[in-house]
Amino acid sequence: MINDNCASNPDVATDQDLVSSFLSKNRAFLGPDPEIQRNHHVAPRTDREEQVLARGTDSNLLAEIRSGLRAALDETFNIAQMTVASPAAQCADMSTGYFTASGDLSLASTKGVAGFTVSLHYPIRFIRKYFENDPTVGVRPGDAFLLNDAHYGGIHSPDQHLFMPIFHDGELVSWCVCAMHEGEIGARVPGGMGPTIESPWDEGLRGSPMKVVEEYALKTDLVTFLQNSCREPQTMLADLKARLAACCRLERRAKEYIAKYGADGVIGFLRSNVEYMQEEGRRRIAELPDGTVRTQFFIDDTMREPALIKIVYDFTIKGDKVMVDLTGSSPELFNRPINSLLSTQVLGVAISLAHQVWPDMPCAQAIIDCFEFVTQPGTIPDCTDQVPVALCVQPMFKIMTATEIAFSKFYFGSPKQYGKIKAGWFNQPAAIIYGGINQHNDSCGNMCGDLNGMAGGAKSDGDGEHSIAPCFGANVDIGESEEAEEKLPFIYAISKRIWPGNCGFGKYRGGAAYEYGLMRFGEQPFGFQTFTAGSYFPSTQGLFGGYACPTYGTARVRGKNLFTVMKEEPKLFEASMAKIMNDQAIEGAEYSSHSMAVAFELYPEGELFMTSQGGGGGYGDVLDREPELVIKDVEEGIINHQTAQSLYGVMYDESTLAVDVLATESQRDAIRKGRIRQGKTWTEFVADHVNPEPPEGVPFFGSWNGSKELYCGPFGKALPGNLPPIMLPDPKDTEIAALKAKIAALQSAG
C-alpha cells in the first residue's frame, strides 16, 4: 500500500523524494528564459531529422510538399480573415505558419504579416523546455497554446497567437499557428497601446504561453478569464474560435500530407526548408563586399513629451556574416512604453530583409541566422523586463528602415540584386486608436485599419507607391470606411485624401500619403488617441540626396457639434485638414494642433480628430527629376506650384502646365550655384555644428559624438552599466508646476 500511494501522497514519501519533488515542481516564478529569448538562431537538427535527411532528399517531392502546405496556409488564412472579429485582422493583420518540431518557422502564409510567425520559435522552445514534461501542463494532440507577452516571444501585447502541436503516431512532427493583432487586451487605455502606459502593469493581459485548448476544445474557465480581462469580450471569444478553427484546419492538412508522403517526408521538408533559407541567407551575404554602413535614427517623442531619443544601427558585413551594432543607443525609459526587447529588434531585421531586400525569400528567422547583434542591455533597443514595451513598434520600425537603407547601400553597384535599391518606406504606426461604447451598446477598444496605408520609398528607377501597405506587411488592407462606420460611433469626415507635399522629394519621389479625420457620432462615451513619433524629426530618411518624409501632427476641432454646423452652414466645412485648421471658420470652436502622440480622451458628438499617414523617402537630387514627372505630380495633386518651381526648379505656365525648357535650365542652374555659395569646408562645418555636448534644454538620450557615456536627458550621463532609472514626470504635473510658478510670480508682483 505504501508503494502504491507514494506517487500521489507526499506525506508518505521519503525526505529526499519530498525535497526533490518540491524543488522540481515549485518555482517562485517561471519568468522569461534569457537563454531562449536571446537566441534567434536556427535549432540544430534533432536525431530524428538527422536520420531522415541522412537518407537523402528528393527535390521534386519537397517541392510538392511545399506547394501543398503553402496552399493550406493561404486557404486557411483566407478563411480566418473572413471569420475573425478584430478590425485589424479583418484587414489581414495576421498570419498562419508551419514550424519544425523544435519550433523553427519553416513556412508562412504568403499573405498578411509574416512577422507574427517569425518570432514564435521563442515560445515553442519555452513550452518544450518547461511544459512538455510537466504533468500539470504537457503537450498532447488537440492542445493549443495562446501567447501575447513579448517577453516570451510575441511582438507586443496586442498581438495574440494560438499555436498547436501536430502529432503522428505519438510523435511530435510540427507546430502550426494562427496569429493576429487582437487590439483589445484590457490595458490602461483602449486598444492595448497608448502614450499613458507607464509600467508593465498598465499593459493589460500579459499572457505567457498558456494552454487554452485541450482535446480541440477551448477551456471555458480560461476563456472566461480572457474575456473578463478586456473591453471586447465578444471579439475575444470570436477570434479565439476563429484561431482554433484555423489551427485545426492546418493540422488536418498537415496530417493529409503525412498520410500521403509519410512522416519522414514532411519532417524532411520542414527541416530542409529551414536549412535552405539558412544557407541561402549566408550565400547572399557572402556575395556582398565586406564593409560597414552606419545609420542612426531619432524617436522624437517619448509618447508623453518631445525628446531626441537616439538609436544607433551599424551594419558590418564580413564574409558570410553580418554584425548589427546598436551600442550608443538611448537608455531605456522606466515609465514610457517605447522600449524594445532584443527579440523585437531581431524580428525587425527579418521583416525588412524579406519584404524589402530579398522579396523572393520567405520571411523566417532562418534568413537572419547569419546575423549577430551587439547591444548594451538596459537601452531602448535591448530593454530589461522591468519597463513597459507596449509601443515597442517605435524602435522596431526604426531598425526596419535602417536595414532597408543599409542594404540599399551594400547592394548599390552590386552586379546581382534581389530587390530594388530604394529609400525608406514610411515606418510609423499612424493609426487612431479608439475605445468606449459603440452604437450597438457594446464595449470596444481597437484601432483603425488606416495604420496599414503606409507609402513606399522611392526606387533607384522610379517613384514610390502611394499609401499601399505597411512596412511590416506587403499584403494587407486598409479596410473600408463605410464598414468601420457601421460598427463604430464615428464617421470619416475626411477619408483617405492625398494632399500636396506629403511625400519625400527627389529625382524619384517617395509615395504620397493620405490624411483622414474621424468625427464623433452619438452621445455614448467614446474617445480617441494616437501614439506615433515623427512630428518634429522625420521618421523615414531619403537616399542619395533624396528628401526625408515630412513631419506630421494631429489636429482637433472641439467644443462644437460639427454635424449641426454643417446642416446650418455646409459651406463652412471642407474635407481638408489644412483648410480646416488654417481658416478656422467655425465660430466658437476650439482648434488645436498636437504631436502624433495624443493621450486618450472622450469626445462629445460632432468633435473632429484629424491626422495623416506618412510618405516614403525620396531618392536622388530633386534637380535631376524629369520636368514631365514634376508636371505630372502637379496635375495629380501630389505637389503644388511652389514646390514644383522653387524646389524642383521647373518653370511652366500655371494655366496650361506647359514647361519652359530654357527657364527651367536657368532656374536649376541658379539653385545649384546657390548651393555652392552655401557650401562650407569640413573645418567650418564642424566649428559651426559640432558641439561637445547636447544643447542645453534639449532632452537628449543616447551617445553624443561617439561618447562611451550615454546621455539621459535631465538625468545627466553615465556609462551603460551605471545608468540611473529614468522616471519622467507626468506632463500634467509639469504643467501644474509651471502654472503654480506663474501664479506665485503674479502674486509677488502684485
N, C-alpha and C positions, 0 to 999 in steps of 0.2 A: 504493500500500500504506500509505503514511504516513497519508493522509487516512482510509482505511478503519479504521485502528487507533486514531486519535486519541481517539474517543469511549470506548474501553474500556481503553486502556493509557496511564496518566498519565505514563509515562516518556518518551513521545514528544510530549506536549503542550507548547505554548509556556509560558513562565514566567507570563504573565498569565492564561492559561487555567487553569493549575495553581493559582495563588493564588485566582482567582475561584471555582473549583470547591471548593477547600479551605474557604474562608470560608462558602460557602453550605451545605456538607454537614457541616461539623464544628462542632458547638456543644458547649461544656463540659457543659451540662445544659439540656434542654428542659423547664424548670420551668413552673409555672402562669403564665399570662399575666394580669397585673393589669388590662390594658385589657379583656380578656374577662370576667374574674371580678368586676369591679366595675361591670359594665353589665348591669342586669336589664331594660333597655328593649327593646321590640319592634324588630327589624331593619327598615330601610327596605325598601320594595318593590324587588325586582330588576327589571331591564329586562323580563324575561320576564313577570313578574307585572303590570307596568305595561301591557304590550301586551294581555294578556288582559283585565284589568279596564277598560281604556280603551274596550273594545267594549261595556261594559255587562254587567249580570248579571241572570239570571232567578231570582227568589227561590224559585219553585217547584222549579226544578232544583237550586238549592243545598240546599233543604230535603230533597229526595230523596237527594242525595249524603250529606248529614249523617246522615240516618236510616240509610242503608246502612252507612256507615263506623262509626257508633256501634254498630250491631248486630254488626259484625265485631269491634270491640274487646271488647264484652261476651261474645260467644260464645267468643272466644279466651281471655279472662280465665277463664271457667268451666272450659275445658279445661285451661289451665295450672294452675289451682288444684288440680285433681284429679290432676295428674301430677307436681307438684313434691314434693320430699322435705323441704325446710326446714319445721320446725314452724310458724314464723311465717307463711310464705307459704301453708301449708295453712289458716291462719286468715284468709286474704285480705289479709295484709300485703304487698300487691303492686299492680301497676298495668300497664295497657297504654295506648299512645298513638300518635297520628299527628302529625307535625311538617311544617312547610314545609321547602323545600329549604335555607333559611337556618338552620333549627333552632328556629323559634318553635313552641311547642306549640299545635296547632290543635284537637285533640280528644283526650280521655282517656276511659277506661272509666268508667262510672257507678258501678262497684263498687271496693272496695279503698281504697288510699291514693294518691289522685291527686297528692299532694305529691311522690311519686317521679318523676313525669314533668315537673313544673313546672320543675325546675332543670336539665333536660338540654339547654337551649339553650347552656349554657356548654361542655360537652364537644363538642357538634356544631360549634360555632363554632371550637373549638380544632382539631378534626380537619380542618375545611375550610381553616383558615389554615395549618396546619403539615404535614398529612399528604396532603392531596388531590393535590398536585403533587410529592410526594416519591416518586421511583421505587422506594424500598425499602418503601413502605407503600401509598400510593394508596387510592382509594375506587372500588370496582368492584361490579358486580352480584354478589350472592352473598357479599359481605363482611359481617362483623358485628364490632362493637367492644364490649369489656367495660370497665366503669368501676366503681370503688368509692371512689376517693380524693376526699374532699370538696374538696380544694384545686383540683380540676379540674372541680367542678360537682356531685358527689354530695352526699348529706345527711351521712352519716357512714359510716365504713368498713364496718360490717356490711351495708350496703345495696349490692347489686350490680345493675347494669343492663346489659342487652345490647341494642344498637340497631343497626339495619340500614338502609342506604340503599335507596331504591326508584327504579329507573330505568325509562325508557320510550324506546326507540329511541336509547339512548346518552345521554339527558338525565336528570339527577338531578331527580326530581319531588318526593320526600318522604323522610321517615325514619319508621321505626316502632320501637317499643321494648317490651320486656317487662322490667319492673323489679320487684325484690322484696328483702325482708330475708333475707339468707342466713344470718347469725348467726355462723358459724364461719369465721374468716379467719386463724387462726394467730397471734393476738395473745398478749401475755404471759399473759393469762388466757383461759379458755374463753369462747366467745360473742362475742368481739370487743369487748366493753365491760367495764369494771371499774374499781373505785376505785384499784387499784395500778398502773394505766398512768401512767407518769411522763414519757414522752417520745414524740415521733413514731415512734421506732424500736421502741416497745413495742406499737404498734398493729397489728402483723401486716401482712398484704398491703396495700400501698398502690398499687393499680392505677390508674395514669394511663390514658387511653384506649388500649387495645391491641387490635389485630386478632387475634381468636382464631378467626375463621371465614373461610375462603376457599372460593369455589365451593360454598357451602352446607354445608360440612363443617367440623367442629371440628378445629383443628390439634392433633395428638396431642402434639407437644412442649410446647406452651403449656398444654394441659390437664393434662399430667403435672406441669408446674411448679406450676399452681394447686392440684392435688390434694396435692402434696407440701408446700404452704405452709399447710395447715390440718389440723385434727384430725378432720375428717369427709370423707375423700376420696370416699366413695361418694355422700354428699349433694351434694358439689360437682359431680361428674360428672352425676348425675341432674338437677340443677337447670340446668346448662348445656344439657343436651339438651332439657329442657322449655322453656327460654327460646328456644333456637334454633328449635324446632318452632313456638313461638308467633309468632316474628318471620316465619318462612316463611309461616305461615298469613295473617298480616296483610299481607305483601307480595302474596300471591296474591289476597286480597280486593281490595286496592287496584288491582291490575292488571285485575281483572274490571271494576271501575268505570271505569278508564281506557278499557278496550275499549268499554264501554257508552256513556260520556259524553264520551270524548275526554280527552286530557291537559290541554287547556285548561280543561275543566270541573272537573277535580279540582284543578288548580293554582289556579284561580279560587276554588273553595270554600275550600281550605286557607287562602289568604291573606285572603279576605273574612271568614272566621270569626274569624281573629285580629283583624282591624280592627274587626269588630263588638264584640268583647269590650273592645278598647282604647277605643273611642268610648263604649260603654255605661258603662264604669267612670268615665270622666270626666264623663259626663252625670249619673250618680248622685251623684258628689261635688259637682257644681255645684248640685244640689238642696238641699244642706245649708247651714245658715248658717255663715259664717266664724267661727272660734273655735279655742281650744286646750283640749285635755284633757291634764292632766298625770298621769302614773302613775309609780310606782316599785315595784320588786319586790326581794325579797332571796332569794338562794340561801343556805341556812343551813348548807351543808356543802361543803367542798372535795372531798368524797368520801373524804377521809382523816381530817379533823378538823373540828369545828364552826367556823364563821366566819359573819360577816354580809357577804355579797357583794352589793353594790348594783348594780342595773341600772335605768337611767332610760329611760322611753319617753314622750316628749311628742309628741302628735299635733296638728298645726295644719292646719286647712283654710283655704285662701284661693282663692276662685274654684273652678276645677275641678282644683286640685292639693292634695296632702297632703304635708306635711313631717313626717318622723319624726325627732326629735332624740334621740340616745342619749348625748349628752355628759354627763359626770359619772358614768359607769358605772365599775365596778371595773377596775383594771389586769388584764391577762392574767396567768395563773399559769404559770410555766415548767415546773413538774413536777406539774401536776394536769390531768386530762383534760376539764374543763368549759368550756374556751374554745370560742368560736364564731366562724365566719367571717361576714363581712357577708352573703355569699350565703345562708347558712343563716337569718339574721335576715329577709332579704327573703322567703325561702320561707315562714317562719312567718306573715308578714302575709298572703300569698296564700292559705295554707290556711285561716286564720281567716276571711278575707273570704268564701271560697267555702262553708265549712261552717257558719258562724255568722251572718254579717252579710247576705250575699247568697246564700242557699242555692239560688236559682234560676239562678245563674250558674255556668258551668263553672269548674273550678279550673285556672287558667293564668296565666302571667306577664303576659299582656296586661291583666288586670284591675288590675294594680298599676303599669301604665305611667305613671300619673299620680302615683305616689309618688316622693319623693326622700328620701334618708337622710343625716343628718348624724351623723358619728361621730368618735371620736378613735382612730385606728389604734393598735394595741397594747393595747387594752382587751378585756375579756371578750366583748363583742358584735362586735368587729371585730379579731380577733387576727392576729398575724403567722404566717408559715409555720414558725416555729421551735418552736411549742408544740403539745402534743397536743390533739386535738379529738374523741377517741373518744366523749365524753359531751356533745357539743355540743347534744344534745337538751334538756339542762337549761335553758340560756338561750333556745333556740328555743321551747320550750313557754311560757316567760315572755312572749315577745312575742306569742304567740298569744292568751294571756289578756288582755294589755294591749290588743290590737286589739279583742277582744270587748268589753271594758269601755268603752274609748274610744268605740266606735261605738254602744254602747247609750246612752251619754250624748249623743252627737251626734244620735241618732235619737229621743231622748226628746222627745215633743211634736211631732215631725215629722208632717205630715199623710200622708206616704207612707212606708211601711216595707216592707221586703222579707223581713225575718225578725223573730223575737220579740226584744223588749227583754229581756235576761236577764243574770243573774250569770254568773260564770266557771265554765266546765266544769273538772272536775278535770284537772290538767295535768302529772302526774308519771308516769314510766315505772315503775310499781310492779310489777316482774316479778322473779322469781327466775331467775337465770342458773345453769345447771348445766354440769358437764363431768366427763369421766373415761371409764371403761369401762362400757358398759351390759351388761345381762343376756345380750345376744347376742354379747358379746365384741368389740364394735366400739367404736372410739374415737369420742367425741362431745363436743359443746360447743355449746350453743344456749340459747334462752330459752323459758319457758313462755308460752302464749297468754293467760294471765291479765292480761298487760300491757294487753290491749285492752278490759278491763272497766271503763273509767273512767265515773264518774257525771256526769250533766248538771247544769248550773246551773239554779237556779230562774228561772222566767219572770215577766214582769210580770202574767200572768193565770193562773199555775198552777205546780205543783210540777215540779221537775226529774226526769228519768228515772233510775231505779236502774241503775248499772253496765251501761250499754247499749253504749257504744262509746268508743273513744279520741277525744281532741280532734283528732287528726290524720287520722281516717278515719271517715266516717259509716257505712260499710257493710263492717264487718269482724266477725270472730267471736272468741270466747274459747277455742274448742276444747273437746273432751270430755275430762274427767279420765281416763276409762277408756282412751281411745286413748293418752294420754301414758303411763299406767301399763304398757301392753303393750310400749312401746318403751324405757322408761327404768327404772332401778332405784330407784324410789320409789313410794309410794302417797300419795294425797291423804287424810291423816288428818283434815284439815279442808278441805272442798271448797265454796268459794263460798258462805259462810254470812254473811248480813247480820246485823250486830249493832247494838244500840241506840246512838244518838248519833253514828253515823258519817255525818253529813251537815251541811250548812250550814243553820242555823236562820233563820227569817224569817217574814214574812207568808205567803210561799210558800217552802217548804224546798227545798234542793238535793237531788238524787238521793242515795240511800243507797248505800254501797259494801259489798263483801264482804271477809271475811277468808279466808285459806287457809293450809294448812300441809302441807309435804312431809316425809314420814318415809322415811328411807333403808331400802331393802330389798336384801339381798345383801351380799357381802363384798368385791367388787371395788372398786378405788379410784374414788371418785366424790364430788363435792362441790358446794357452792352458794355464791352471792354475790348481793348486791343493790347497786344504785347510784342511789339516789333521795334527793332533798332533801325538806324539809318535815317534819322530825322535831322542830324547835324553833320554827319560824316558819311559819305557814300558807302553803301554796304558792298557793292559789286564794282570791281575795277574794270577799266578798259585795258586794251592790249596794244603794244607797239604804237603808242601815240593816240589811241582812241580814248574818248572821254569815258569816265565812270558814269554810272546811272545817276540820276538826280537824287536829292534827299526828299523825304516825304514826311508829311504830318497828317494829323486828323483835324477835323473841324466840326463844330456843333452849332446848331441853332436851337436855343432853348427858350422857355418862358412864353411861347405862343403855340397854339394849336394850328399848325400849318394847313391842315385839312380845311378848317374854317376859313383861313385866309385865302386859300386857292379857290374856294367856292365863291367868295365875295369878290376877289380881285385876281383872277387867274393869271393876268399878265405879270404879276409880281414874282412869279416863280419860273425859273428856267433850270433844267436838269444839268447844271454845271457847278461844280464846287467853286471854281474861280469866280464865276459870275455871282453866285450867291454871297460869297464872302467879300468880294470887292464892292458890290453895290449896296449890300445890307439894306435892302429895300423895304423890309417889313418893320414897320414902326413898333417899338416896344419889345422886339425880340432881342435875345442875348446872343451875340455872335462871339465865338471864341475859337482859337486855334491852339493845338497841343502837339506834343510829340506823338509818335506812333505807339507809345506805351501809355495807355489810359486805364486807370483802375475802374473796376466795375461800379456802376451806379444804375439806379432805377430811373426810367424815363417816362414821363406822362405822355398821353396821346398827342400826336402831332409834332413831337420834337424830332429833330433830324440829326443823325450821326453819319458823318461822311469820311471816307478815307480812299486810299488808292493802292492798286498793285504797283509793282516796280518794273522798270525797264532793264533790258540787258545792256552789258557794256559794249562800247564801240571798239572798232578795230582800225588802226592806221590813222594817218593825218587827215583831218577834215578837208584840207585844201586839195587833196588828191581825189575827192569824190567827184564822179562824173556829174556835170551840171544837170543832165537829164534826170538823174536819180534824185537830185535835190528838188527839182521842179515836181517830180512825181510825188515826193513826200509832202510838198506844199499842197498839191491837188488833193491828196488823200487826208489832209489834216494832221499829218504826223508832226510837222513843224510849221511855224508861222513865218511871215515875211522877214521879220527882224532876224531870226535865226538863219534863214537862208542867205541873207545878204551880209550880215555883219560877221557871222561865224564861218559859214561855208564860202563866203566871198563870191556868191553867184549873183550877178546883176541881170535884171529882167524887167519886163513890163508887167506890173502887178495885175493889170486888167486882162491881158492876153496870155501871160506867163511865157512870152517869147524871150529866150535868152539873148542877151547882148554879149557876144563872144569876146569882143575886144575889151569891153568894160569889165567883164569878169576876169580876164587875164590881168588887167591893170589893178583891180581890187585885190586879187590874190597876191600879186607881186608886192603891193603896198603892205599887206598883212605880214608877209614873210620878212620884209625889211624891218617892220615894227618889232618882230620877234628878235631880230638880230640886235636892234637897239636896246632891247630889254635884257639881252644876254649879259651874264656875268662870268668872270673867271671862277674856277673852283675855290680859290682862296677867298674871293669876295663873297661867294655864296655861303661858305662855311662861316665867315665872320658875321654875316647878316642873319643866318637862320639856325645855326647850331649853337645851342645853349648847354651849359654844363649840367643844368637840372631842369625839370619841367617848370613852365611859367608859374609864378605864384598865383594861387587861386584856382588853378586848373586841377580838378580831381583826376589825377593820372595814376593808372595802375599798371605795373609791369616794369621791365628793364628800360633804362634810358641810356642811349648811346652805348649799348652793349654792356652796361654795368652788371656786375655779379649780383649786386643787391637789387631787390625788387621794390619799387616804389608802391606805397599803399595808400595813395590819396592823402587824406588828412591825418593818417596814422603814421606818417614818416616813411622810413625804408628799413629793410632788413634783409639778411641773407635768407634764402629759401627755407632753411631749417629753423630759422628763428622768427618766422613771421607771426605777428600778433593776430588774434581773432579779429576779423574786420566786421564789426557790427555797425551798420549805418543807421542813423536816426530816422524815425518815421518822418516823412516830409511834412506831415501835418504839425508835428511837434516843432520842426524847424520854422514853419510859417508862424505858428503861435508865438514862439520865442521872438521872432522878428517884429511881430505886431506889438508884443508887450514892450519891446525896447523902444518902438516909436511912441507908444503911449507914455512911457516914462520920460522920454525926451520932451514931449509936448507938455507934460505936467511940470517938469522942471523949468521949462522956458516960460510957462505961464505964471 
